[in-house]
Amino acid sequence: MSERENERAQPIQQPENADPSEGFLHLEKDTDRDLQAPDLATVEVNPATPLSTQARERTGTVEHLAARKAVPTLDKHTPEMKLRLSALRTEITRIITSLRWENQSVAETVQRLQPFLNIGPIKQWKDTLIPFLYEIDRGGALIPVWLQIIEQGDPENLPVDANPGETEQGRARRYAILMLGNYRTMGIAGKGAQTRFASRRDDGSMVSTDLAQYLGKLATDPDVSMYATQALIQHTTAASMQALIGALQEAHGWAKVDVVEGCLEFQQERFYDILLASGLEHVSGLETYVALPLYKNIPLERYLEDRQADPLLKANAALVFQYMLQDGRQLPTATDHADTLPTAFSRDFPAVARALINNAATEPTWQNAIAMHQLGFFMGRYWSEINKHNIKDARIIEPVYQVLPLMHEVERWMDGPGRDILLQALANPEEEPLIPVARTLSELRDPRAASPIIERLETTRTIKDRSHALMLGTLCDTLARLNDRRAAAPMFQLLARTVDIEQRKHLPKRSETLPPGDPHIPGSIVYAAVIHACGQLEDISIIHGVWDATRDLDPYVRTQGLDALKILDPRGEQALSKTVVREALSDPRESVVRAASQLALQYKDFEAVPILRNVIDNRPELSYTLNETLKQLID
């Protein structure tokens, strides 16, 4: 379990420039301004919402986040670049000649070609290298070579935080996939050295697999889906469209993000229903990465306004809108590029807002309720910044002004049907909406949410899996934010039923965070959430459980235990509090030692001095921090 608080299991963090009192927009006066808004421009932006720990552990995360960073643009017209490409052309031509006319094997060709593909970052080089290679190999002689490079896979045993696209083998593989996007009219037949173009029967059917189908399978692999979808987009054929839509049902995680973005690139309105229906499935933690392109390309207002529309499509339209609004909490700053425009204003924001409000009035659903809440919060943030003259862009101000008159309706609806439908959803035995519903009610500080949450915790006997643990963690956090003191006992009873605390306490303490897939992770999520929540409730009766948490195997749980101890026993009046802090000074995790040293200083525990000196002598990496603590403690 990561030491970072899991986004879906821990408190919602306000933006740095947020006013703690900000929430729904309450209108008290009207202000008129003479504004002329230019045409709204669609500007490519990336989500501002930080990834949760669960999302960061998904396959392909490192590479996808790296691909979203800006890189310098190559100028292929410079003398240096022309010289480099000329030399590369000579080498590639020699390799193709040897393959076609000198009986060089495909394996030998791969061995010779691969080092030349290790030319630089893919994002920086692909627009130059791919057309360059295709110009040399328009006949497709290298297709068997590209296929073998792809099939050899990525290097094995790479570190968890390594980017396979930055290795020689991984980089060659990705360039090979992109190259297949050029041979749009061709199929493939045979394997290995026998690979060749597939022929067609007299009836026009293919003898073997079409390239589009091959790329469609690659599009479901989150390691290379980003490149396979780009290759299919490059095809721009009916077969490539069919392959992408087929991949939509099988793709998970980052692959789903790539496939959705790829389908939208075709600008086919007939795809909108299926993208809206299934786009948010199997992307836990990455919903914003799917929602933003859906919002920018699909007219959500049509679904929200159509009373005959499929309820699933209407519900998902509201969810897409709320994910976009939630991401929009990060306001534009003075350092942002002049052309940067928040995604909300990249299209007709007032039209979608009006459609949501009208739809909520006739169909009170939990999806509409959380979207209406996010709309109120979003408008409150932007209206506040506009009034402070921190936002002066007319492309933002004009849409906000158009939606302002509707905010009385939003506030009135949320104070009535909105809260009621959220409470009903919270009491519903179905678990799907629990996390967003609970988080919304915690932001609204509705005390009525406490009872159904406590009832659900009391009926939970086991932790099913990680997703279930995250849901339980969110419920615990909601109880803490509601400041319901009676919740501490049910939460600790839940912990006793679902987590073997004694066994964990006697296992060796880990120095590193638990790796993905570790069976202790679901228990760590619930354990840490309960300790954190009970600490926030300041219930001293559970301090024995906090002491146990400081001795857990997971450094994340141990850190939460020390943080809770600061609140529950700030002066160290309980003798055992000082004892567990001294033990933590010898913890194998550096961050735990630092937290313990600060708590020892807070307790003015002079008996910790020899322990601190011993740690300083044996762990030089902690010497600076602990010497400062020691100096303050002695002085």
Secondary structure by P-SEA (a helix, b strand, c coil): ccccccccccccccccccccccccccccbbbbbbcccccccccccccccccccccccccaaaaaaaaabbbbbbccccaaaaaaaaaaaaaaaaaaaaaccccccaaaaaaacccccccccccccccccaaaaaaacccccaaaaaaaaaaacccccccccccccccaaaaaaaaaaaaaccccccccccccccccbbbbccccccccccaaaaaaaaaaccccaaaaaaaaaaaccaaaaaaaaaacccccaaaaaaaaaaaaaaccccaaaaaaaccccccccaaaaaaaaaaaccaaaaaaacccccaaaaaaaaaaaaaaaaaacccccccccccccccccccaaaaaaaaaaaaaaacccaaaaaaaaaaaaaaaaaaaaaaaccccccccaaaaaaaccaaaaaaaaaacaaaaaaaaaaacccccaaaaaaaaaaaaccccaaaaaaaaaaaccccccaaaaaaaaaaaaaaaaaccccaaaaaaaaaaaccaaaaaaacccccccccccccaaaaaaaaaaaaaaaaaaccccaaaaaaaaaacccaaaaaaaaaaaaaaccccccaaaaaaaaaacccccaaaaaaaaaaaaaaccccaaaaaaaaaaccccaaaaaaaaaaaaac
